[in-house]
Amino acid sequence: MSVDVWILGIHMTKFGKHLDKDAVDLASEAALAALGDAGVSMKQMGVLAAGQLMAAGAGIGQQLQKQIGQTGIPVYNVANACATGATALRTAIMAVKAGECDMGLAVGVEKLAGAGLLAGGSRKTDSANWEPHGRYGAVAGVDGRIGTETLPGVFAQIGMEYGHKYGGTSFELFAKISEKNHSHSTLNPLAAYSKKMSLEQIMGDVMIAYPNTRPMCSANCDGAAAAVVVSDSALKTLSKEQQRRAIKVSASVLTTDPWEEACQVLPNVNTLTRNAAKTAYEQAGIGPEDLNLVELHDCFATAELVHYDNLMLCEQGGAVDFFNSGATWRDGKTPVNVSGGLESKGHPIAATGIANIWEVCHHLRGEAGDRQIEGAKVGLAHVIGLGSACGVHILEKAAS
């Protein structure tokens, strides 16, 4: 069944350190505010999809219901790496598209402040004798042997590989991407960090994994985001104001890695993103040239560069020239990460996918305040999690 689905209400909490709130508090705040933004109640929801990665087995959806209303509806607890929030939203969208309900609620939440570097650590010992064990016993862990599985290192390798293949990259170039995002963040009151940083400050900060210094890495923090989705038929029964503010989901895509021999050992963030983007453009019936803004997964400055290419914002191999043209700044042809991106806005993992969509929705509604992209009608939100999963959503402003 093909049914148009709309985002009726959406909210994100301020990202940062919330020492006085736990995950349920933050999820409740986001969910209730999204319902309020939509002008509907929990009683009208037919499905709840809730994402939390760091406590995936805790049943955040059921915990959330106890705070905002237990109505007996199906709850899907979602964990899908950094694509957790986007997966929760897609779960609610699919339920509405299938005709199982007219409205659904998606929530993503994470308590991540002070978590430090994520993932990695497969190398358990420095012993001269290696003993195979486990399902992949025939393959030694790569960490510290042929690379790293710690995320800053993985994405550093990805950026360096792009430069090796196409040329034009440098430490300064990647730092300039971070400079852009920190500049954008000064207009976002919900960002974990709203501080402009000079190129010299960024390049002179602590090196995490060359060429990414600390300001070029996503900020681990606490936060939540939530969205209410509604079918086209149900939307038509609501008020004119609700219809005016609704944002059409023109494409909702989730991909994983296709089989490649190399990605059985080291991840490939490029292929599954490019596949997701291609499918999303086909679903929406548009091309990248039609986008007025993009919120992409800049977990590191190096990641942003390669995703210009993967999302087809430029010709293949042309990401350096695309950035150097000024296209990705607020006043450029294709503004990217006007929110400040993960490097400034922060990255509470399960909340990020919905938070990226929150940013796009607010520009399409004309409600983005000082950072508003004038005349924005179409936007794309992208997240990727190693493991691997990629979510791409294309959103369109309601016809007036």
ABEGO torsion letter per residue (X at the ends): XBBBBBBABBBBBBBEBBAABBAAAAAAAAAAAAAAAAGBBAAABABBBBBBAABAAAGAAAAAAAAAEBAGBBBBBBBBEAAAAAAAAAAAAAAAAAGABABBBBBBBBBABGAEBBEEGABABABABBBBBEAAAABBBABGAAEBABAAAAAAAAAAAAAAAAEGBBAAAAAAAAAAAAAAAAABAABABBBBBBAAAAAABBBABOABBAAABBBBBBEBBBBBBBBAAAAAABBAAAAAABBBBABBBBBBBBBBAAAAABBBAAAAAAAAAAAAAAAAGBBAAABABBBBBBABAAAAAAAAAAAGABBBGAAAAAAAAGAABAABABBBGAAGEAAAAEBBAAAAAAAAAAAAAAAAAGAAEAABBBGBABBBBBBBBBOBBBBBBBBBBBBX
